[in-house]
Amino acid sequence: MAPELEGSRGFVVSRVVVRRCGRQGAGRDPAARLQALPWLVRSACPRLRRLPPAGCRLRPAHARSLEDPLPARLVVLASGSGTTLQALLDASTDPGWGARVVAVGTDRAGIEALARAERSGVASFVLPVAAAPSREAWDAAMTEAVAAYDPALVVSAGFMKLAGASFLERFAGRYVNTHPALLPSFPGMHGARDALAHGVKVTGCTLFVVDGGVDTGPIVAQRAVPVLHDDTEHTLHERIKTAERAMLVDAVGRMAREGFTVTDRKVTIP
């Protein structure tokens, strides 16, 4: 990889540049690459023939024209109802947002997130962990399935599976996730419940770049949510999710339009 260049509009990870590049050949089309995966349960590419060539593929040290009008390509991973996914799908309809959801991946068949993708005409695929011979094999297959769409960013939108080594290596610095607390406080599965139990007066949500830990990656954005005296875990979590969706749409749009840098633990969006 190339060393960091001052004044560039790229993606920098630990002071190493990963640039957005323009119209490049996408290689084998996503449908063909997905069909090569042995544990693929479902793949739907309703708009595949109408998709333009990869517009914002991240590769080391390749320049991208700032005049390139193509939006950044997003792959969104989900495991449930897809309300966060829907916020991104809705934002994709705005040409000025700067990004476009090109595929939705899940680890479960028959969930609402897949239905939302289908209604929006977005490609989707399903790779259940149980269908793979090992977790490492599943992680490798998920890596290839996501890579088939040449994403600029990969967004976890309620995806309940931890990324493995091959996935994190392939998408280092460009896989982001949200958490329902103000990290580093209250990491783990029960951010809202833990905040209530601790008696804090303010909690919130965090968007971060995923690393090999649990909710330990560099922080991209945060929003505060007050804790009310009569809050339950459910009411607090619902208000956090509302703030979380707005934060995600805003931050991902700015990351796509402007680029971002990650230097040590500091994330900067110009």
KOLDO-482625 format. One record per atom (N, C-alpha, C, O, CB): residue in three letters; y negated, z negated, x. Coordinates in steps of 0.1 Angstrom, whole numbers, plus 2048, in hexadecimal, padded with zeros to 3 digits. Glycine has a CB too. Layout:
N
ALAYZX ...
This chain:
270
MET80C800808 MET800800800 MET7F3800809 MET7F47FB814 MET8007F47F7 ALA7E8805803 ALA7DC80680B ALA7D57F980A ALA7D77F1801 ALA7D3811805 PRO7CD7F6814 PRO7C47EA814 PRO7BA7EB809 PRO7B77F6805 PRO7BE7E7822 GLU7B47DF805 GLU7AA7DF7FB GLU79E7E77FF GLU79A7E680B GLU7A67D17F8 LEU7987EF7F6 LEU78C7F77F9 LEU7817F27F1 LEU7827F17E5 LEU78F8067F6 GLU7767EF7F7 GLU76A7EA7F0 GLU7657F57E7 GLU7658017EA GLU75F7E67FA GLY7607F07DB GLY7597F97D2 GLY7638027CA GLY75E80B7C3 GLY7508017D9 SER7708007CC SER7798097C4 SER77B8037B6 SER7797F87B4 SER78680A7CC ARG77F80C7AE ARG7828087A0 ARG79180979E ARG796812798 ARG77A811796 GLY7987FF7A3 GLY7A78007A3 GLY7AD7F279F GLY7A67EA79A GLY7AC8047B1 PHE7B97F17A2 PHE7C07E579F PHE7C57DE7AC PHE7CC7E57B4 PHE7CD7E7795 VAL7C07D37AF VAL7C27CD7BC VAL7CB7C07BB VAL7C87B87B3 VAL7B57C97C3 VAL7D67C07C2 VAL7DF7B57C1 VAL7E17AE7CE VAL7E57B57D8 VAL7ED7BA7BB SER7DD7A17CF SER7DD79A7DC SER7D77A37E7 SER7DC7A47F2 SER7EC7977E0 ARG7CB7A87E4 ARG7C37B07ED ARG7C97BD7F1 ARG7C67C27FC ARG7C07A77F9 VAL7D27C27E9 VAL7D87CF7EB VAL7D47D87E0 VAL7D57D47D4 VAL7E77CE7ED VAL7D07E47E2 VAL7CB7ED7D8 VAL7D77F47D1 VAL7E07F97D8 VAL7C17F77DD VAL7D77F57C4 VAL7E07FD7BC VAL7D78057B3 VAL7D17FF7A9 VAL7EB7F57B4 ARG7D58127B5 ARG7CB8197AE ARG7D18207A1 ARG7DC8237A0 ARG7C68247B7 ARG7C7822798 ARG7CA82A78C ARG7C8838790 ARG7BE83C796 ARG7C1826780 CYS7D284178D CYS7D184F790 CYS7D0857784 CYS7D3853779 CYS7DD853799 GLY7CC864786 GLY7C986C77A GLY7D5874775 GLY7E086E775 GLY7BF87677E ARG7D4880771 ARG7DE88876B ARG7E988B776 ARG7E689477E ARG7D9895765 GLN7F4885775 GLN7FF88777E GLN80B88C775 GLN80C88876A GLN80287B787 GLY81489277C GLY820896774 GLY828889772 GLY82988077A GLY82989F77C ALA82E887766 ALA83487B762 ALA84387B766 ALA84A872763 ALA833879753 GLY84888676C GLY85688776F GLY85E889763 GLY85A88F759 GLY85B87A776 ARG86B884763 ARG873886757 ARG86C87F74B ARG86687474D ARG88188075A ASP86E885740 ASP86787F734 ASP86E871730 ASP87986F733 ASP867888728 PRO866869729 PRO86B85B726 PRO87885C71E PRO881853721 PRO86185471E ALA87A865715 ALA88686670D ALA892868716 ALA89D861714 ALA885871703 ALA891871720 ALA89D873729 ALA8A0867731 ALA8AB864733 ALA89A87F731 ARG895861736 ARG89785573F ARG89D84A737 ARG8A584273D ARG88A851745 LEU89984872B LEU89E83D723 LEU8AD83F720 LEU8B5836720 LEU89683B716 GLN8B184B71C GLN8BE84E719 GLN8C884C724 GLN8D484A722 GLN8C085C714 ALA8C384B730 ALA8CB84973C ALA8CF83A73D ALA8D7836745 ALA8C584E748 LEU8C8831736 LEU8CB823737 LEU8D781F72F LEU8D8823723 LEU8BF81B732 PRO8E1819735 PRO8EE81772E PRO8EE80D722 PRO8F680D71A PRO8F8812738 TRP8E4804722 TRP8E47F9718 TRP8D97FB70D TRP8D67F2706 TRP8E37EB71E LEU8D380770D LEU8C8809704 LEU8CE80A6F6 LEU8D78126F2 LEU8C1817707 VAL8C98016ED VAL8CE8006DF VAL8C680A6D6 VAL8CC8106CE VAL8CD7F26DA ARG8B980B6D8 ARG8B28136CF ARG8A68196D7 ARG89F8126DF ARG8AD80B6C3 SER8A38266D5 SER89782C6DB SER8918356D0 SER89883D6CB SER89B8346E8 ALA8848336CE ALA87E83C6C4 ALA8718416CB ALA8688396CF ALA87B8356B7 CYS87084E6CB CYS8648546D1 CYS85E85E6C8 CYS85E86A6CA CYS86785B6DF PRO8588596BC PRO8538626B2 PRO84886C6B6 PRO8478766B0 PRO84F85A6A6 ARG8408686C0 ARG8358706C4 ARG8368766D2 ARG82D87A6D8 ARG8288686C3 LEU8428756D7 LEU8448786E5 LEU83F8866E9 LEU8388886F3 LEU8538786E9 ARG8418906E1 ARG83D89E6E4 ARG82E89F6E4 ARG8288A96EA ARG8438A86DB ARG8278966DD ARG8188976DC ARG81188F6E7 ARG80588F6E7 ARG8148936CF LEU8198876EF LEU81387E6F9 LEU80E887704 LEU815890708 LEU81C8746FE PRO801884709 PRO7FD88C715 PRO804887721 PRO80B87D721 PRO7ED88A716 PRO80288E72D PRO808889739 PRO80287B73D PRO7F8877738 PRO805893745 ALA80A874745 ALA805866749 ALA7F786774E ALA7F486E757 ALA80F861754 GLY7EF85E748 GLY7E185F74C GLY7DC854755 GLY7D385675D GLY7D985E73F CYS7E2849755 CYS7DE83E75E CYS7E9837764 CYS7EC82B763 CYS7D6833755 ARG7F183F76C ARG7FD839772 ARG7F883277F ARG7F0837786 ARG806845776 LEU7FD825780 LEU7FA81E78C LEU804820797 LEU81081F796 LEU7F980F789 ARG7FF8257A2 ARG8078277AE ARG7FE8237BA ARG7F28247BA ARG80C8367AF PRO80481E7C5 PRO7FD81A7D1 PRO7F48257D6 PRO7F98307D9 PRO8068157DB ALA7E78227D9 ALA7DE82A7E1 ALA7DD8397DC ALA7DC8427E4 ALA7E382A7EF HIS7DD83B7CF HIS7DA8487C9 HIS7CC8477C2 HIS7CB83E7B9 HIS7E584D7C0 ALA7C38507C5 ALA7B684F7BE ALA7B78547B0 ALA7BF85D7AD ALA7AC8577C6 ARG7AE84F7A8 ARG7AD85479A ARG79E858798 ARG79585079B ARG7B1849790 SER79C863792 SER78F86778E SER78985E784 SER78F85C77A SER78E87678A LEU77D85A786 LEU77685177C LEU772859770 LEU76F853765 LEU76A84A782 GLU772866771 GLU76F86E765 GLU77B87175C GLU77A877752 GLU76887B76A ASP78786E761 ASP793870759 ASP79286974C ASP79285D74B ASP7A086C761 PRO792870740 PRO79086A733 PRO79C86472D PRO79B85D723 PRO78B87472A LEU7A8866733 LEU7B486172D LEU7B485272D LEU7B084B737 LEU7C0866735 PRO7B884B722 PRO7B983D722 PRO7C583872A PRO7CE83F72D PRO7BB838713 ALA7C482B72E ALA7CF825735 ALA7DB82372C ALA7D9820720 ALA7CA81773B ARG7E6825732 ARG7F382572A ARG7F881672A ARG7FA810735 ARG7FE82F730 LEU7FB81171F LEU80180471D LEU80F804718 LEU81280C70E LEU7F87FB714 VAL8187FC71E VAL8257F9718 VAL8247EB713 VAL8217E271B VAL8317FC721 VAL8277E8707 VAL8277DB701 VAL8357D66FF VAL83D7DD6F9 VAL81E7DA6F4 LEU8387CA703 LEU8457C3701 LEU8447B86F6 LEU83A7B06F7 LEU84B7BE70E ALA84D7B86ED ALA84C7AE6E2 ALA85A7AA6DE ALA8647B06E1 ALA8457B46D6 SER85B79E6D8 SER8687996D3 SER8687956C5 SER8737906C0 SER86B78D6DC GLY85D7966BD GLY85C7916B0 GLY8557996A6 GLY8577A56A5 GLY8577836B0 SER84C79369F SER845799694 SER83A7A3698 SER8377AD691 SER83E78F68B GLY8357A26A5 GLY82C7AC6AA GLY81E7AB6A6 GLY8177B56A5 GLY8317B96A7 THR81979F6A2 THR80B79E69E THR8027A16AA THR7F77A76A8 THR808790698 THR80579C6B6 THR7FD79F6C2 THR7FE7AE6C5 THR7F47B46C8 THR8027976CE LEU80A7B46C4 LEU80C7C26C6 LEU8037CA6BC LEU7FC7D36C0 LEU81A7C66C4 GLN8027C56B0 GLN7FA7CD6A6 GLN7EB7CD6AA GLN7E47D76A8 GLN7FB7C6698 ALA7E67C26B0 ALA7D87C16B4 ALA7D67CC6BF ALA7CB7D26BF ALA7D57B36BA LEU7E07CE6C8 LEU7DF7D96D2 LEU7E07E76CC LEU7D97F06D0 LEU7E97D76DD LEU7E97E86C2 LEU7EA7F56BC LEU7DD7F96B4 LEU7D98046B5 LEU7F67F56B2 ASP7D77EF6AE ASP7CB7F16A7 ASP7C07F56B1 ASP7B87FE6AE ASP7C77E569F ALA7BF7EE6BC ALA7B57F16C6 ALA7B77FF6CC ALA7AD8066CF ALA7B57E76D1 SER7C38046CC SER7C68116D2 SER7C081C6CA SER7BE8276CF SER7D58136D3 THR7BD81A6BD THR7B78246B5 THR7A88276B8 THR7A38316B4 THR7B88216A6 ASP7A281E6C0 ASP79481F6C4 ASP7948276D2 ASP7988216DC ASP78D8116C6 PRO78F8336D2 PRO78F83A6DF PRO7878336EA PRO7898366F6 PRO7898486DC GLY77D82B6E6 GLY7758246F0 GLY77C8186F6 GLY7778126FF GLY7688206EA TRP7878146F1 TRP78E8086F6 TRP79380A704 TRP79280070C TRP79A8046ED GLY797816707 GLY79B819715 GLY7AA818718 GLY7AE81B723 GLY79580F71E ALA7B281570E ALA7C1814710 ALA7C8819704 ALA7C281A6F9 ALA7C5805713 ARG7D581C705 ARG7DD8216FA ARG7EB81C6FC ARG7F181D707 ARG7DD8316FA VAL7F18166F1 VAL7FF8126F1 VAL80881E6F1 VAL8078256E7 VAL8018086E6 VAL8108206FB VAL81882C6FB VAL8278286F8 VAL82F8316F5 VAL817833709 ALA82A81C6F9 ALA8388186F6 ALA8398096F3 ALA8318016F8 ALA84281B701 VAL8428056EB VAL8457F76E8 VAL8547F46EB VAL85D7FB6E7 VAL8427F46D9 GLY8567EA6F3 GLY8647E66F7 GLY8677D96F2 GLY85F7D06F2 GLY8657E7706 THR8747D76EE THR8787CA6E8 THR8867C76EE THR88D7CF6F3 THR8787CA6D9 ASP8897BA6EC ASP8977B56F0 ASP89F7B36E3 ASP8AB7AE6E4 ASP8967A96F8 ARG89A7B66D8 ARG8A17B46CB ARG89F7C06C2 ARG8947C56C1 ARG89C7A76C4 ALA8A97C46BB ALA8A87CE6B1 ALA8A47C96A4 ALA8A67BD6A1 ALA8B67D66B0 GLY89E7D169B GLY89B7CE68D GLY8907C468B GLY88F7BE681 GLY8A77C8687 ILE8877C3695 ILE87C7BA694 ILE86F7C168F ILE86E7CE690 ILE8797B26A1 GLU8667BA68A GLU85A7C0684 GLU8517C768F GLU84A7D168C GLU8517B567D ALA8527C269B ALA84A7C96A6 ALA84F7D86A7 ALA8467E16A9 ALA84D7C26B3 LEU85B7DB6A5 LEU8607E96A6 LEU85B7F069A LEU8587FC69B LEU86F7E96A6 ALA85B7EA68E ALA8557F1682 ALA8477F4684 ALA8427FE680 ALA8587E8676 ARG83F7EB68A ARG8317ED68D ARG82F7F9696 ARG826802694 ARG82A7E1693 ALA8387FA6A0 ALA8378066A9 ALA83A8136A2 ALA83381D6A3 ALA8418046B5 GLU844812699 GLU84881E692 GLU83D823689 GLU83A82F688 GLU85581C68A ARG837819681 ARG82C81D678 ARG820822680 ARG81882A67A ARG827810670 SER81E81E68C SER813824694 SER81683069C SER80E8366A3 SER80E81969E GLY82383569B GLY8278416A2 GLY82983F6B1 GLY8278486B8 GLY81E84C69F VAL82C8336B5 VAL82D82F6C3 VAL83C82E6C7 VAL8448296BF VAL8268226C6 ALA83F8346D2 ALA84D8336D7 ALA8528256D9 ALA84A81C6DB ALA84E83B6E5 SER85F8236D7 SER8648156D9 SER8728166DE SER8798206DE SER86480E6CB PHE87780A6E4 PHE8848096E9 PHE8897FB6E9 PHE8807F16E9 PHE88580E6F8 VAL8967F96E8 VAL89C7EB6E7 VAL8A67E96F1 VAL8AF7F26F3 VAL8A27E96D8 LEU8A57DF6F9 LEU8AF7DB703 LEU8B37CD702 LEU8AC7C4708 LEU8AA7DE711 PRO8BD7C96FA PRO8C17BB6F9 PRO8C87B6706 PRO8CF7BD70C PRO8CB7BA6ED VAL8C57AA709 VAL8CA7A4715 VAL8DA7A3714 VAL8E17A571E VAL8C5796717 ALA8DF7A0708 ALA8ED79E706 ALA8F57AB709 ALA9017AB70B ALA8F07996F8 ALA8EE7B7708 ALA8F57C3709 ALA8F77C7718 ALA8FF7D071B ALA8ED7CE703 ALA8F07C0721 ALA8F27C372F ALA8FC7BA736 ALA8FE7AF731 ALA8E47C1736 PRO9027BF740 PRO90D7B6747 PRO9077AA74E PRO90F7A1751 PRO9157BF750 SER8FA7AA752 SER8F479F758 SER8E579F756 SER8E07A9751 SER8F779F768 ARG8DF794758 ARG8D0793756 ARG8C979D760 ARG8BF7A375D ARG8CB785758 GLU8CF79E76C GLU8C97A6776 GLU8CA7B5772 GLU8C07BD774 GLU8CF7A4784 ALA8D57B976C ALA8D77C6767 ALA8CD7C975B ALA8C77D475B ALA8E57C9763 TRP8CB7BF753 TRP8C27C1748 TRP8B47C374D TRP8AC7CB748 TRP8C27B573E ASP8B07BB757 ASP8A37BC75C ASP8A07C9763 ASP8957CF761 ASP8A07B0767 ALA8AA7CE76A ALA8A97DB770 ALA8A77E6765 ALA8A07F0767 ALA8B57DE779 ALA8AF7E575A ALA8AE7EF74F ALA8A17EE748 ALA89B7F8745 ALA8B97ED745 MET89C7E2746 MET88F7E0740 MET8847E6749 MET87A7ED744 MET88C7D273D THR8857E4756 THR87C7EA75F THR87B7F975E THR8707FF75D THR87F7E676E GLU8877FF75D GLU88780E75D GLU88281374F GLU87B81D74E GLU89581375F ALA88580C744 ALA881810737 ALA871810736 ALA86B819731 ALA88780772C VAL86B80573C VAL85D80473C VAL85780F745 VAL84D815741 VAL8587F6740 ALA85C810751 ALA85781A75A ALA858828755 ALA85083175A ALA85F819767 ALA86182B74C ALA862838746 ALA85583D740 ALA85284973F ALA86D83973C TYR84C83473C TYR840837735 TYR83483673E TYR82883873A TYR83D82E729 ASP83683474B ASP82B834755 ASP81F82C751 ASP814831750 ASP827842758 PRO82181F74E PRO816817749 PRO80C813754 PRO81081075F PRO81B80B742 ALA7FF812750 ALA7F580C759 ALA7F67FD758 ALA7F57F6762 ALA7E7811755 LEU7F97F874C LEU7FB7EA74A LEU8077E8741 LEU80A7F0738 LEU7EE7E3744 VAL80E7DD743 VAL8197D873A VAL8147CB734 VAL8107C273B VAL8277D7742 VAL8157CA727 VAL8107BE720 VAL81B7B7719 VAL8227BD710 VAL8057C2716 SER81D7AA71B SER8267A2714 SER81F79D707 SER815796709 SER82C79771C ALA8247A16FC ALA81E79D6EF ALA8287956E7 ALA82E79A6DE ALA8187A96E7 GLY82A7896EB GLY8357816E5 GLY8437856EA GLY84C7836E2 GLY8347826D6 PHE84478A6F6 PHE85178E6FB PHE857781701 PHE85277A70A PHE850799706 MET86377D6FC MET8697706FF MET87377070A MET87B76770C MET86F76B6F3 LYS87377A713 LYS87C77B71E LYS87477B72B LYS86A78272C LYS88578871D LEU878773735 LEU872772742 LEU87577F749 LEU880784749 LEU876766749 ALA86B784750 ALA86D790758 ALA87478C765 ALA87178176B ALA86079775C GLY87D79576A GLY885792776 GLY87E798782 GLY87379E781 GLY893797775 ALA88579778D ALA87F79B79A ALA87C7AA79B ALA8717AE79F ALA8897987A5 SER8857B2795 SER8837C1796 SER8777C578E SER86F7CE792 SER88F7C9792 PHE8767BF782 PHE86A7C2779 PHE85D7BE77F PHE8547C6780 PHE86C7BB76B LEU85D7B2785 LEU8507AD78B LEU84D7B5797 LEU8417B679A LEU85279E78E GLU8567B979F GLU8537C17AA GLU84E7CF7A6 GLU8447D47AC GLU8607C37B3 ARG8547D579C ARG84F7E2798 ARG8417E2792 ARG8397EB794 ARG8597E878D PHE83E7D778A PHE8317D7783 PHE8297CB788 PHE8217C6781 PHE8347D5774 ALA82A7C9795 ALA8227BE79B ALA8137C0799 ALA80E7CB79C ALA8257BD7AA GLY80D7B6794 GLY7FE7B6792 GLY7FA7BD785 GLY7EE7BD782 GLY7F87BD79D ARG8037C377D ARG7FF7CA771 ARG8077C7765 ARG8087CE75B ARG7FF7D9774 TYR80E7BB766 TYR8157B675A TYR80E7A9756 TYR80D7A075D TYR8247B375D VAL8097A974A VAL80179E745 VAL807798739 VAL80E79E731 VAL7F27A2742 ASN80478B737 ASN80A78372C ASN7FF779727 ASN7F677672E ASN81777C731 THR80177471B THR7F876A715 THR80075D714 THR80C75D713 THR7F276F708 HIS7F8752713 HIS7FE745712 HIS7F573D709 HIS7E973D70A HIS80073E71F PRO7FB7356FF PRO7F272E6F5 PRO7EE7206FB PRO7F07166F4 PRO7FA72C6E9 ALA7E7720706 ALA7E171470C ALA7D8719717 ALA7D872571B ALA7EB70A711 LEU7CF71071B LEU7C6713726 LEU7CD710733 LEU7CC705739 LEU7B970C725 LEU7D571A739 LEU7DC717745 LEU7D2714750 LEU7C7718751 LEU7E4724749 PRO7D670B75A PRO7E470775C PRO7E96FB753 PRO7F46F6756 PRO7E670376A SER7E16F7749 SER7E66EC740 SER7F06F1737 SER7EF6FD732 SER7DA6E6739 PHE7FA6E9734 PHE8046EC72A PHE80C6F972B PHE80B701721 PHE7FE6EB71C PRO8126FC736 PRO81A708737 PRO827706730 PRO82A6FB72B PRO81D70B746 GLY82F71172E GLY83C710728 GLY83B714719 GLY83171B715 GLY841702728 MET846711712 MET848717705 MET83F7106FA MET83E7166EF MET856716701 HIS83A7056FC HIS8336FD6F1 HIS8256F96F4 HIS8226ED6F4 HIS83C6F16ED GLY81D7036F7 GLY80F7006FB GLY8076F86F1 GLY8006EE6F4 GLY80870C6FF ALA8086FD6E4 ALA8006F66DA ALA8056E86D7 ALA7FE6DF6D6 ALA8006FE6CD ARG8126E76D6 ARG8186D96D4 ARG8156D06DF ARG8126C46DD ARG8286DB6D2 ASP8166D46EB ASP8136CC6F7 ASP8046C86F7 ASP8016BC6FB ASP8166D2704 ALA7FB6D16F3 ALA7ED6CD6F3 ALA7EA6C36E8 ALA7E36B96EB ALA7E56DA6EF LEU7F16C46DC LEU7EF6BA6D2 LEU7F56AC6D7 LEU7EE6A26D5 LEU7F66BE6C5 ALA8006AC6DD ALA8066A06E2 ALA7FE6996EC ALA7FE68D6ED ALA8146A36E7 HIS7F66A16F4 HIS7EE69B6FF HIS7E16966FA HIS7DA68F701 HIS7EC6A570A GLY7DD69A6ED GLY7D16966E8 GLY7C469D6EC GLY7B96976EB GLY7CF6876EA VAL7C66A96F2 VAL7BA6B06F6 VAL7B16B46EB VAL7B66B66DF VAL7BE6BC6FF LYS7A46B66ED LYS79B6BA6E3 LYS7986C96E3 LYS7936CE6D9 LYS78E6B26E5 VAL79B6CF6EE VAL79A6DE6EF VAL7A66E36F6 VAL7AB6DE700 VAL78D6E16F7 THR7AC6EE6F0 THR7B76F56F7 THR7B37046F6 THR7A77076F6 THR7C56F36F0 GLY7BC70D6F5 GLY7B871B6F5 GLY7C37246F9 GLY7CF7226F6 GLY7AC71E6FE CYS7C07306FF CYS7CA73A702 CYS7C6740710 CYS7BA740714 CYS7CB7456F7 THR7D0746716 THR7CE74B724 THR7D5759725 THR7E075A720 THR7D374272E LEU7CE76272B LEU7D576F72F LEU7D676E73E LEU7CD76B745 LEU7CC77B72A PHE7E2771743 PHE7E5770751 PHE7EE77B756 PHE7F578174F PHE7EB762755 VAL7ED77D763 VAL7F678776A VAL80378076D VAL803775773 VAL7EF78D777 VAL80E786768 VAL81B77F76A VAL81F77F778 VAL81F78A77F VAL825786761 ASP82477477D ASP82A77378A ASP83876D788 ASP83E76D77D ASP82276B794 GLY83E768793 GLY84C763792 GLY84E75578C GLY85975178B GLY85276379F GLY84374F789 GLY843741783 GLY843742774 GLY84274C76E GLY839738789 VAL84273676E VAL841735760 VAL83273275C VAL82D72675E VAL84A72A75A ASP82B73C758 ASP81D73A754 ASP814736760 ASP80B72E75E ASP81B730749 THR81773B76C THR810737778 THR80874277E THR801740788 THR81A733782 GLY80774E778 GLY80075977E GLY7F175877E GLY7EC750776 GLY805766778 PRO7EA761785 PRO7DC761785 PRO7D6763777 PRO7DB76C770 PRO7D776C78F ILE7CB75C774 ILE7C675C767 ILE7BC768765 ILE7B276976E ILE7BF74F764 VAL7BD77075B VAL7B477B758 VAL7A977674F VAL79E77A751 VAL7BC786752 ALA7AD76F744 ALA7A376B73A ALA7A875F733 ALA7B475C732 ALA7A0777730 GLN79E75772D GLN7A174C725 GLN79774A71A GLN78C74E71B GLN7A273F72E ARG79C74470F ARG793741704 ARG7967336FF ARG7A272F6FD ARG79474B6F8 ALA78C72B6FC ALA78E71E6F7 ALA78F71D6E8 ALA7897256E1 ALA7827156FB VAL7987146E3 VAL79A7116D5 VAL7997026D3 VAL7A16FB6D9 VAL7A87176D0 PRO7906FD6CA PRO78F6EF6C8 PRO79C6EA6C1 PRO7A16F16B8 PRO7836EC6C0 VAL79F6DE6C4 VAL7AA6D76BD VAL7A46CE6B2 VAL79C6C56B5 VAL7B36CE6C7 LEU7A86D16A6 LEU7A26C969A LEU7AA6BC698 LEU7B66BC69C LEU7A26D268E HIS7A46B3692 HIS7AA6A5690 HIS7B66A6687 HIS7BF69E689 HIS7A069B68A ASP7B76B067E ASP7C26B1675 ASP7CC6BC679 ASP7D46C0670 ASP7BE6B2667 ASP7CB6C1685 ASP7D36CC689 ASP7E26C8689 ASP7E56BD68E ASP7CF6D2696 THR7EA6D2685 THR7F96D1688 THR7FC6DB692 THR7F36E3696 THR8016D467B GLU8086DB698 GLU80B6E66A2 GLU8096F369C GLU8056FD6A3 GLU81A6E46A6 HIS80D6F568F HIS80C702688 HIS7FE707687 HIS7FA71268B HIS81370267B THR7F56FE682 THR7E770267F THR7E070568D THR7D870E68E THR7E06F7677 LEU7E36FD697 LEU7DC6FF6A4 LEU7E170C6AA LEU7D97146AF LEU7DF6F36AD HIS7EE70E6A9 HIS7F471A6AF HIS7EF7276A8 HIS7EC7316AF HIS80371A6AE GLU7ED72669B GLU7E8732694 GLU7D9735699 GLU7D674169A GLU7E8730685 ARG7D172B69A ARG7C372E69F ARG7C37336AE ARG7BB73B6B1 ARG7BB72169E ILE7CD72D6B6 ILE7CE7326C3 ILE7D27416C4 ILE7CC7496CB ILE7D872A6CB LYS7DB7456BB LYS7E07526BB LYS7D575C6B7 LYS7D47676BC LYS7EC7546B1 THR7CC7586AE THR7C17606AA THR7B87636B6 THR7B376E6B8 THR7B975A69E ALA7B57586BD ALA7AC7596C9 ALA7B47616D4 ALA7AD7696DB ALA7A974B6CF GLU7C17606D5 GLU7C97676DF GLU7C87766DD GLU7C777D6E6 GLU7D77626DE ARG7CA77A6D0 ARG7C97886CE ARG7BC78F6D1 ARG7BB7996D7 ARG7CD78B6BF ALA7B17886CE ALA7A478D6D1 ALA7A278D6E0 ALA79C7976E5 ALA7997846CA MET7A67836E7 MET7A57826F5 MET7AD78E6FC MET7A8794705 MET7A97756FB LEU7B97906F7 LEU7C179A6FD LEU7BB7A86FC LEU7BB7B0705 LEU7CF79A6F7 VAL7B77AB6EF VAL7B17B86ED VAL7A57BB6F6 VAL7A37C56FC VAL7AE7BA6DE ASP79C7B16F6 ASP7907B26FE ASP7937B370D ASP78E7BC714 ASP7877A66FC ALA79C7AB713 ALA79F7AB721 ALA7A77B8725 ALA7A37BE72F ALA7A779F725 VAL7B17BC71D VAL7B87C7721 VAL7B07D4721 VAL7B17DD729 VAL7C57C9717 GLY7A77D5717 GLY79E7E0716 GLY7957E1722 GLY7937EB728 GLY7957DF70A ARG78F7D5726 ARG7877D5732 ARG78F7D873F ARG78A7DF748 ARG7807C8734 MET79B7D3740 MET7A37D674C MET7A67E574D MET7A67EB757 MET7B07CE74B ALA7A97EB741 ALA7AC7F9740 ALA7A0802744 ALA7A180C74B ALA7B17FD733 ARG7947FE73F ARG788806741 ARG78280474F ARG77E80E755 ARG77E802737 GLU7837F8754 GLU77B7F5760 GLU7847F376C GLU77F7F3778 GLU7737E975E GLY7917F076A GLY79A7EC775 GLY7987DD777 GLY7907D7771 GLY7977F4782 PHE7A07D8780 PHE79F7C9783 PHE7A57C7791 PHE7AC7CF796 PHE7A67C1778 THR7A17BB796 THR7A77B77A3 THR7AD7A97A2 THR7A97A179B THR79B7B77AE VAL7B77A87AA VAL7BE79A7AB VAL7BE7977BA VAL7C479D7C2 VAL7CC79A7A6 THR7B678D7BE THR7B57897CC THR7B977A7CC THR7B27727C7 THR7A678B7D2 ASP7C47787D3 ASP7CA76A7D2 ASP7CD7677C3 ASP7D576D7BD ASP7C17607D9 ARG7C575D7BE ARG7C77597B0 ARG7BB75D7A8 ARG7BA75A79C ARG7C974A7AF LYS7B27657AD LYS7A67687A6 LYS7A77777A0 LYS7A97807A8 LYS79A7677AE VAL7A6778793 VAL7A678578D VAL798788789 VAL790781783 VAL7AF785780 THR79379478D THR78679978A THR7867A6783 THR78C7B0787 THR77E79A797 ILE77F7A7777 ILE77D7B3770 ILE76E7B7772 ILE7657AF76E ILE7817B2761 PRO76B7C2778 PRO75D7C677B PRO7547C576F PRO7487C7770 PRO75C7D4781 
